[in-house]
Amino acid sequence: MRFELYRDGVGRWRWRLRVQNGNVIADSAEGYARREDCEHGIALVKTSGGAATVDMTTKIA
């Protein structure tokens, strides 16, 4: 896996996470004005290994 840091069509910073087969499995979903903010977003994803999984298909009464 690798994080790719790039500029979009309007010059804002974005990231995407690409796996070995070339598929993108996550992206920033927003552009950042500053590269440092984009890099911070990458760092947050890297350190969020303890995120919970929520089954959104179950009904809550």
ABEGO torsion letter per residue (X at the ends): XBBBBBBBAAGBBBBBBBBAAGBBABBAGBBBABAAAAAAAAAAAAAAAABBBBBAABBBX
